[in-house]
Amino acid sequence: RETAVHMTHTPTGIQVRCTEERTQRKNRKRAKEILRAKLEQRQREKEQKQRDKKRQNQIGTGGRSEKIRTYNFHQDRITDHRINKSWSNIEAVMGGDIGHILTTLQEADGNKDEKE
């Protein structure tokens, strides 16, 4: 008698063949376990790929073209590249005096909302 079991998961096309056990019942049970493990692994990989893609979109490439702000100590200047605005007195800003920068950014953000 033949005790081998060959299963195909129709939606995904994953195929499993099991001939490890001595009875067809045990081979069928073992094949279902293998198939379930493969489906779970496929699902985990799909979810991981989605997380990686989402993370990559949030991080970006990290290239110079994606810079948000430049702190130029030699010229005592801070530049925000999103709104093309510069401020001086970098030491005061580094000391915590950032109110004027935040106000400008909030105004720019408000203007952006009005345009949309």
C-alpha positions in Angstrom: 0.0 0.0 0.0 1.0 3.6 -0.7 1.1 5.8 2.4 2.5 9.0 0.9 0.4 12.2 1.0 0.5 15.0 -1.5 -1.4 18.2 -0.6 -1.9 21.5 -2.5 -3.2 24.7 -0.9 -5.4 25.9 -3.8 -5.4 29.7 -3.0 -1.6 30.0 -2.8 -0.4 27.0 -4.8 1.9 25.7 -2.1 2.4 22.0 -2.4 3.5 19.6 0.4 4.4 16.0 0.1 4.9 13.8 3.1 6.3 10.2 3.2 7.9 10.3 6.7 5.4 8.2 8.6 4.2 4.6 8.2 0.5 5.3 7.9 -1.4 7.6 5.6 -3.3 9.1 8.5 0.0 10.2 10.2 1.4 11.4 6.9 -1.8 13.5 6.3 -1.5 15.0 9.8 2.2 15.7 9.3 1.5 17.3 5.8 -1.1 19.6 7.3 1.3 20.7 10.0 4.0 21.4 7.4 1.4 23.3 5.2 0.2 25.3 8.2 3.8 26.3 9.0 4.5 27.3 5.5 1.4 29.5 5.3 2.2 31.1 8.7 5.8 31.8 7.5 4.4 33.3 4.3 2.1 35.6 6.3 4.9 36.7 8.6 7.1 37.5 5.7 4.3 39.5 4.1 3.7 41.5 7.3 7.4 42.1 7.7 7.7 43.4 4.2 4.8 45.8 4.8 6.4 47.0 8.0 9.8 47.5 6.3 8.1 49.4 3.4 6.3 51.7 5.8 9.4 52.3 7.9 11.5 53.0 4.8 8.9 55.6 3.7 9.1 57.3 7.1 12.9 57.3 7.2 13.6 58.0 3.6 17.0 57.6 2.1 18.8 59.9 4.5 20.4 61.7 1.6 21.4 65.4 1.5 18.3 66.2 -0.6 16.0 65.2 2.3 17.6 67.5 4.8 15.2 69.5 7.0 17.4 71.9 8.8 21.1 73.0 8.6 23.0 74.4 11.6 26.0 76.4 10.3 28.1 77.4 13.3 30.8 79.2 11.3 28.2 81.6 9.8 26.0 81.7 13.0 23.0 80.6 11.0 20.2 78.0 11.1 18.3 77.3 7.9 15.1 75.4 7.6 15.0 74.0 4.0 11.3 73.1 4.1 10.2 76.8 4.3 13.5 78.4 3.0 13.9 80.5 6.1 17.1 81.3 8.0 17.8 82.6 11.6 20.9 83.8 13.3 22.2 83.7 16.9 22.7 79.9 16.9 24.1 79.9 20.5 20.8 81.3 21.9 18.8 78.7 20.0 21.1 75.9 21.2 20.5 77.3 24.7 16.7 76.9 24.4 15.5 80.2 22.9 13.5 78.7 20.1 10.3 80.6 20.4 10.8 82.7 17.3 11.6 79.6 15.2 8.6 77.7 16.4 6.3 80.7 15.7 7.7 80.9 12.1 7.2 77.2 11.6 3.6 77.3 12.9 2.8 80.2 10.6 4.3 78.4 7.6 2.3 75.3 8.6 -0.9 77.4 8.8 -0.2 78.9 5.4 0.3 75.4 4.0 -3.1 74.3 5.3 -4.8 77.3 3.8 -3.4 76.5 0.3 -4.7 73.0 0.4 
